[in-house]
Amino acid sequence: MAVPKKRTSKMKQRMRRTHFKAWRPNISSCPRCNRPVMSHRVCSGCGHYRGREIIAAGEE
């Protein structure tokens, strides 16, 4: 098993952990029904994405 020879400095630890963080999803409003929708997802209310009907209304 690999064991580090020297202690990792605080700066190195923090540099490694810069990508380890909580993220907030990008939420925008649907242009058709004005419901909050995550970006690049089909609207659960009206079933539209980028002006096209992807899911028929009430199909879920």
DSSP file (Angstrom, degrees, kcal/mol; ACC not computed):
  #  RESIDUE AA STRUCTURE BP1 BP2  ACC     N-H-->O    O-->H-N    N-H-->O    O-->H-N    TCO  KAPPA ALPHA  PHI   PSI    X-CA   Y-CA   Z-CA
    1    1 A M              0   0    0      0, 0.0     2,-0.3     0, 0.0     0, 0.0   0.000 360.0 360.0 360.0 135.7    0.0    0.0    0.0
    2    2 A A        -     0   0    0      1,-0.0     0, 0.0     0, 0.0     0, 0.0  -0.542 360.0-173.5 -76.2 131.6    1.3    3.4   -0.9
    3    3 A V        -     0   0    0     -2,-0.3     2,-0.1     0, 0.0    -1,-0.0  -0.991  28.7-113.1-125.0 131.3    2.1    5.7    2.0
    4    4 A P        -     0   0    0      0, 0.0     3,-0.0     0, 0.0     4,-0.0  -0.390  16.0-152.1 -66.4 138.3    3.2    9.3    1.5
    5    5 A K  S    S+     0   0    0     -2,-0.1     2,-0.3     1,-0.1     0, 0.0   0.846  79.4  33.1 -78.3 -35.1    6.8   10.0    2.5
    6    6 A K  S    S-     0   0    0      3,-0.0     2,-0.2     1,-0.0    -1,-0.1  -0.855  93.2 -98.9-121.0 156.5    6.1   13.7    3.4
    7    7 A R        -     0   0    0     -2,-0.3     2,-0.4     1,-0.1    -2,-0.0  -0.509  40.0-116.1 -71.2 138.7    3.1   15.5    4.9
    8    8 A T        -     0   0    0     -2,-0.2    -1,-0.1     1,-0.1     0, 0.0  -0.630  33.7-122.3 -77.2 130.8    0.9   17.2    2.3
    9    9 A S     >  -     0   0    0     -2,-0.4     4,-2.2     1,-0.1     5,-0.2  -0.230  17.8-112.4 -71.2 162.3    1.0   21.0    2.9
   10   10 A K  H  > S+     0   0    0      1,-0.2     4,-2.5     2,-0.2     5,-0.2   0.880 117.8  54.1 -60.7 -39.1   -2.2   23.0    3.5
   11   11 A M  H  > S+     0   0    0      1,-0.2     4,-2.4     2,-0.2    -1,-0.2   0.916 108.7  47.4 -64.4 -42.8   -1.8   24.8    0.2
   12   12 A K  H  > S+     0   0    0      2,-0.2     4,-2.0     1,-0.2    -1,-0.2   0.896 112.0  50.7 -65.1 -40.5   -1.6   21.5   -1.7
   13   13 A Q  H  X S+     0   0    0     -4,-2.2     4,-1.7     1,-0.2    -2,-0.2   0.937 113.1  45.3 -60.5 -46.7   -4.6   20.1    0.1
   14   14 A R  H  < S+     0   0    0     -4,-2.5     4,-0.3     1,-0.2    -2,-0.2   0.863 110.2  53.8 -68.3 -36.5   -6.6   23.2   -0.7
   15   15 A M  H >< S+     0   0    0     -4,-2.4     3,-0.8     1,-0.2    -1,-0.2   0.892 110.3  48.2 -63.4 -38.8   -5.5   23.3   -4.3
   16   16 A R  H >< S+     0   0    0     -4,-2.0     3,-0.6     1,-0.2    -2,-0.2   0.852 111.7  49.9 -68.1 -35.0   -6.7   19.7   -4.7
   17   17 A R  G >< S+     0   0    0     -4,-1.7     3,-1.1     1,-0.2    -1,-0.2   0.339  77.6 100.4 -89.4   7.1  -10.0   20.4   -3.1
   18   18 A T  G <  S+     0   0    0     -3,-0.8    -1,-0.2    -4,-0.3    -2,-0.1   0.814  87.6  45.1 -63.0 -28.0  -10.9   23.5   -5.2
   19   19 A H  G <  S+     0   0    0     -3,-0.6     2,-1.2    -4,-0.2    -1,-0.3   0.515  92.3  89.0 -92.1  -5.6  -13.2   21.3   -7.4
   20   20 A F    <   +     0   0    0     -3,-1.1     2,-0.3    -4,-0.1    -1,-0.1  -0.728  65.7 116.8 -94.2  89.2  -14.8   19.6   -4.4
   21   21 A K        -     0   0    0     -2,-1.2     2,-0.2     0, 0.0    -3,-0.0  -0.967  69.0 -93.5-150.6 161.3  -17.7   21.9   -3.7
   22   22 A A        -     0   0    0     -2,-0.3     2,-0.4     1,-0.0    -2,-0.0  -0.572  41.7-155.0 -76.1 142.0  -21.4   22.2   -3.6
   23   23 A W        -     0   0    0     -2,-0.2    -1,-0.0     0, 0.0     0, 0.0  -0.918  10.0-137.8-122.8 149.3  -23.0   23.5   -6.8
   24   24 A R        -     0   0    0     -2,-0.4     3,-0.0     3,-0.0     2,-0.0  -0.900  29.1-118.5-104.1 127.5  -26.3   25.2   -7.4
   25   25 A P        -     0   0    0      0, 0.0     2,-0.8     0, 0.0    -1,-0.0  -0.337  27.8-110.2 -67.0 147.0  -28.2   24.0  -10.5
   26   26 A N        -     0   0    0     13,-0.1    13,-2.1    -2,-0.0     2,-0.5  -0.676  41.8-172.8 -78.7 110.4  -28.9   26.6  -13.2
   27   27 A I  E     +A   38   0A   0     -2,-0.8     2,-0.3    11,-0.2    11,-0.2  -0.916  10.4 165.9-111.2 128.3  -32.6   27.3  -13.0
   28   28 A S  E     -A   37   0A   0      9,-3.0     9,-3.8    -2,-0.5     2,-0.4  -0.762  37.7 -97.6-126.8 176.3  -34.4   29.4  -15.6
   29   29 A S  E     -A   36   0A   0     -2,-0.3     6,-0.0     7,-0.2     5,-0.0  -0.776  35.9-109.9-100.6 144.6  -38.0   29.9  -16.4
   30   30 A C     >  -     0   0    0      5,-2.8     4,-2.0    -2,-0.4    19,-0.0  -0.522  20.2-142.3 -68.7 130.0  -39.8   28.1  -19.2
   31   31 A P  T  4 S+     0   0    0      0, 0.0    -1,-0.1     0, 0.0    -2,-0.0   0.708  97.6  45.9 -68.7 -17.3  -40.6   30.6  -22.0
   32   32 A R  T  4 S+     0   0    0      3,-0.1    -2,-0.0    16,-0.1    -3,-0.0   0.906 133.4   8.8 -90.6 -49.1  -43.9   28.8  -22.6
   33   33 A C  T  4 S-     0   0    0      2,-0.1    -1,-0.0     0, 0.0    -3,-0.0   0.437  90.2-127.0-116.2  -0.7  -45.4   28.3  -19.1
   34   34 A N     <  +     0   0    0     -4,-2.0    -5,-0.0     1,-0.2     3,-0.0   0.699  57.8 144.8  61.8  24.3  -43.0   30.3  -16.9
   35   35 A R        -     0   0    0      1,-0.1    -5,-2.8    -6,-0.0     2,-0.3  -0.610  61.1 -96.5 -84.4 152.3  -42.3   27.4  -14.6
   36   36 A P  E     +A   29   0A   0      0, 0.0     2,-0.3     0, 0.0    -7,-0.2  -0.556  52.0 176.3 -70.3 130.9  -38.8   27.0  -13.1
   37   37 A V  E     -A   28   0A   0     -9,-3.8    -9,-3.0    -2,-0.3     2,-0.2  -0.990  33.0-115.0-136.9 141.0  -36.8   24.5  -15.2
   38   38 A M  E >   -A   27   0A   0     -2,-0.3     3,-1.0   -11,-0.2   -11,-0.2  -0.510  49.8 -95.0 -70.0 145.9  -33.2   23.3  -15.1
   39   39 A S  T 3  S+     0   0    0    -13,-2.1    -1,-0.1     1,-0.2   -13,-0.1  -0.324 106.7  18.4 -66.7 146.8  -31.3   24.4  -18.1
   40   40 A H  T 3  S+     0   0    0      1,-0.2     2,-0.3    -3,-0.1    -1,-0.2   0.785 104.1 110.3  63.2  32.4  -31.0   21.8  -21.0
   41   41 A R  S <  S-     0   0    0     -3,-1.0    -1,-0.2     0, 0.0     2,-0.2  -0.941  75.4-102.9-131.1 155.0  -34.0   19.8  -19.6
   42   42 A V        -     0   0    0     -2,-0.3     2,-0.3     7,-0.1     7,-0.2  -0.554  44.0-107.7 -73.6 139.3  -37.6   19.3  -20.9
   43   43 A C     >  -     0   0    0      5,-2.0     4,-1.6    -2,-0.2    12,-0.2  -0.534  20.8-151.8 -69.5 128.4  -40.1   21.3  -19.0
   44   44 A S  T  4 S+     0   0    0     -2,-0.3    -1,-0.2     2,-0.2    16,-0.1   0.703  90.9  54.2 -75.0 -18.7  -42.2   19.0  -16.7
   45   45 A G  T  4 S+     0   0    0      3,-0.1    13,-0.2     1,-0.1    -1,-0.2   0.953 128.2   9.2 -80.1 -52.3  -45.2   21.4  -16.9
   46   46 A C  T  4 S-     0   0    0      2,-0.1    -2,-0.2    11,-0.1    11,-0.1   0.602  91.2-126.2-107.8 -13.5  -45.7   21.7  -20.7
   47   47 A G     <  +     0   0    0     -4,-1.6     7,-2.6     1,-0.3     8,-1.9   0.687  62.4 134.6  79.3  18.2  -43.3   19.1  -22.1
   48   48 A H  E     -B   53   0B   0      5,-0.2    -5,-2.0     6,-0.2     2,-0.3  -0.744  32.3-176.4-104.4 150.2  -41.5   21.5  -24.4
   49   49 A Y  E >  S-B   52   0B   0      3,-2.5     3,-1.6    -2,-0.3    -7,-0.1  -0.944  74.4 -14.0-144.5 123.1  -37.8   22.0  -25.0
   50   50 A R  T 3  S-     0   0    0     -2,-0.3     3,-0.1     1,-0.3    -8,-0.0   0.850 129.5 -50.9  52.8  41.1  -36.4   24.7  -27.3
   51   51 A G  T 3  S+     0   0    0      1,-0.2     2,-0.3     0, 0.0    -1,-0.3   0.423 117.4 105.3  85.0  -1.2  -39.8   25.4  -28.8
   52   52 A R  E <  S-B   49   0B   0     -3,-1.6    -3,-2.5     0, 0.0     2,-0.7  -0.869  73.6-119.2-113.6 147.7  -40.7   21.8  -29.7
   53   53 A E  E     +B   48   0B   0     -2,-0.3    -5,-0.2    -5,-0.2     3,-0.1  -0.756  37.9 165.7 -84.1 115.3  -43.1   19.5  -27.9
   54   54 A I        +     0   0    0     -7,-2.6     2,-0.5    -2,-0.7    -6,-0.2   0.846  67.7  32.7 -96.6 -45.9  -41.0   16.5  -26.7
   55   55 A I  S    S-     0   0    0     -8,-1.9    -1,-0.3   -12,-0.2     3,-0.1  -0.954  89.7-116.8-114.8 131.1  -43.5   15.0  -24.2
   56   56 A A    >   -     0   0    0     -2,-0.5     3,-1.9     1,-0.1     4,-0.3  -0.371  47.2 -87.8 -64.5 146.1  -47.2   15.1  -24.9
   57   57 A A  T 3  S+     0   0    0      1,-0.3    -1,-0.1     2,-0.1   -11,-0.1  -0.322 112.2   8.7 -60.9 128.3  -49.1   17.1  -22.2
   58   58 A G  T 3  S+     0   0    0    -13,-0.2    -1,-0.3    -3,-0.1    -2,-0.1   0.610  94.1 116.7  79.4  13.1  -50.1   14.9  -19.3
   59   59 A E    <         0   0    0     -3,-1.9    -2,-0.1     1,-0.2    -3,-0.0   0.803 360.0 360.0 -83.3 -29.3  -48.1   11.9  -20.5
   60   60 A E              0   0    0     -4,-0.3    -1,-0.2   -16,-0.1    -3,-0.1   0.530 360.0 360.0 -39.1 360.0  -45.7   11.7  -17.6
